[in-house]
Structures are given as C-alpha cells and as structure tokens.
Amino acid sequence: MTVTSVELVLRSLDPSWSYARWEELPDDGNRYEVIDGVLYMTTAPSFFHQWVVQRLVRLIGIPAEDRGLAYFSVAPIGLLMPGCDPVQPDFLLVRQANAGIIADRRIRGVPDLIAEVLSPSNPEQDTEIKRDAYARAGVPEYWIIRPQTRDILLCWQPDATLGDYAQVRLIGQDDDLASPTLDGVVLRVADLFAGAPDTTL
C-alpha cells in the first residue's frame, strides 16, 4: 500500500492562544485547535480518513442517538474543556444526560467519548499531545483509530496527574470493541475500514 498524505499539522510558537483569539481565525477549510495555549493548524485530511469518520457516524453515532443514549458530533466543532480551548475531535459522543454541555454553538464540557483517526504524517498529534490533554481534562474514553494497521487503541480511566490513561488496550482488526464506559456501544473494528474506494492515507 502506498502511503501519501495531504494532511499537515503546523504548530504556533506563540503560547498565548485562547478561545477568544481562536474565534477570530478565518473559516478557510483548515482545522484550528488550541491546546495548553498553543495553536495547531491541520490541513484537509485524506478521503480515507473522512471515510472512517463517516463510518463512526453510521455505526456508532446514529445508533447511539436512535437509542436515546448520546448525541454525536464530528469536526469541525469547537469543544471547550480544561486545557483544550478549543479542540476539534474527529468524532465524539455526549450522553443525553450530559446534554447541558452543548450550548451557545459549542460543546462546553467533557464529552463521554472522543475518537481521533490517526494520520501517518503527524501521529504524535493524537498519540501524545491530544492523549495527554484529553486525560488531563478527564475524558472518560478515548479511541485512537489507526487506519494504517486497521486497529484501535482504546484508552479509559483518565489520570490527570499522569496526563495519561490507566487502562489501554489494542483492539485488532478482527475483534469487536465493546466500550468500557458506554453500555451497549459495540463496534466490529473491520467495519470501519471495509468498502472504502480509496484507502490511501
């Protein structure tokens, strides 16, 4: 498989970014995020990246809404929580019982699940920077979806002092992922990747 990527992450050297400054950024098709005061800009992801996100919507998001369990959202969306001012996860779930954090055009609080689709050009963005930030913010469950190896790194039980998750498990492409924090949320990992007309990363 040939691996190419049109996605690029740029990091600001100015550590004084905030939500107010973020709101002034242009709507130019790039994804802008502020983590611990640092601005990150990500260019457009690949088709396959977006395919996986849409499969999350179809296989997890819509069923969760239909069952009255949770609301879903996908990037671009402003998610504001401690240390993330804001971030734009590929996919997230907010339990319906916690729907009060969805207000004034944004999500203002900690969602119950975040999933990021890993890009080969900038894996540390999701595996280190965001993993640390999400754990410190108290996100109960974090999925790092890895299209290149067709698997998912499942993280739960955040430990804010460590900036990491106490529980981490690799779910292979032939396995089912059963959410440890959301009852009834089950995903056959292979279904995320099956049928895509272009799997170039």
N, C-alpha and C positions, 0 to 999 in steps of 0.2 A: 504494500500500500504506500503510495506516495504521500508524504505529509508536507502540506504547504499551509500557510495561514495568512489571512488578510487582517487578522486582529493584532493590534499593537497597544501596549499599555505605556503611558507616559506618566511620570511622577513629578509633581511640582517640588522645587527646592524651598518654597515658601511654606513654613509650618503654621501659618496663621489663618488657614481657611476655616470657614464656618458655614452654617446653613444659609445665613443672610447673603454671604458672598456667592454661594452656590446658586441661589435663586436668580442672580443677575447674569449667569452664564447663558450663552446663546443656545437656542434649540437647533443644533446643527447636525444632528444624527449621531453624535458621539455620546458615550455614556460617561458622565462625570460623577465621581464619588469622593467623599471627604471622610478619611479615617484618621482619627487622632490628629486632626488639624492639617493633614496633608491631602492635597488634591491629586486624584488619579483620573486620567482620561483613557478610556478604552474605545478603540475604533470598532467598526462594524464586524461582528463575528461571521463565521462561515455558515453556509446553508445547513450543514450537518449539525452544527451547534444549535441552530434555531429549530431544526427538526426534533432534536432531543427535548428542547424546552416545550415544544408543542405536544410531544408525546406525554410529558409530565402533566400538561393541562388535561389532555384527553383521558389518561389512565389514573391520575390521582386527583387533580383539581376539580374537574366536573363531577366525578362520583362523590367526592367529599362534600361539595355543595348540595348535590341531589339528596344526600343522606342527612343533611342538616348538621353535619359535623364541623365544617370550616368553610371559610372563604379563601379563594386563591388570588394571587396576583403574579404578574411577570414584569420583567424590566421592559421599558423604563418606568420606574415608580420611585418616589422618594420615601425611603424607610429611615426614620429618625429614632435612634436609640443611643444609649451611652457609648461614646467613642466613635459613633457612626453618624455623621452629621451632614448629609445622609449617605447611605449606600443604596445600590440598585441591584438586588439579587436577581439571578435568572428566574427563580421561582420561589414562592413562599406560600405558607398556609397560616391563617389566623383562625383559631377556634371561634365558632359563633358566639360562645360565651365570653370571648375577649374582644368582640367586635367594636367595643368602645374606643379602641386604639386607632380605628380607621376614621379619620376626621379631617376636615379642612384640607382636602385634596391629597393628603399624605397618610402614611401609616406611622403613628406616633407612639411607639412602644415596641415591645419584644414579641415578634411572631412566634408561633409554636413550632414551625419547621422552616428551614431555609435550605434550598438546593442550588448549587452552583455547578455549571458544566465546565469542566477543565479545558483550557486551551493550551496546546503544546508550546506556544510561543511565550507564555507567561504563567507557568504553573504555580509559582510562588505566590501569585496574587490570591489564589483561592486556598492553597495548601498551607500557607504560612500567615500572610497578612490578615486575610479575612477570617481564617480559622481562629487565630488569636483574638481578633476583635469580637467575633461572634461569641466565643467562650466567655470573654470578659463581660460582654453585655448580658449574658445569661440565656442565650438562645438554647432551648432545650434539646433540639435535634438539628444536626447539620449533615447534609449529604454532599459529598464531593463526587460528582459523576465524571467518570474517566472514559470518554469515547475511544481513545486510542487502545485501551486494554479491555474495553467493554465490561467494566465493573464499577462498583460504587464503594467509596469509603464512607461508612456510616459512623457518625460521631454523636455521642449523647452524654448526659451528665456533665454539664459545663462546670469548670472550676475556675472562677475568676482570678484567684490568686496565682494559679499556674498559667493562665492565659491559654488553656487547652481543655480538652475533654477527657474525663476519667475513663470513659469507655469508647473504644474504637474497634470496628470490625470491618474486614474486607468482605464484600458480598460479590461473589463471582457471577459471570455471565449466565451460568446455567442454574443459578439459585434464585430463590424468592427473598425479597427484602420485606420483613414484617416490622413495621415501625415499633420501636420500644416505648414510645411516648404517646402515640395516637392509635387507640384501639381500632382495629379493622382496616387500617391503611396497610395494604399489601401490594407489592409490585414484583412482577416477574422481570428481572433485570434485562433479559434478552429482548423483551418487548419494546424497550426504549430505543433500540437501535435497528430493529428489523424493518426492512422495506424501504429504507431511505434510497432515493435515486442517485444520490451523490454522497459518499462517505469521506470525502476529502476534508481533512482537518485544517 
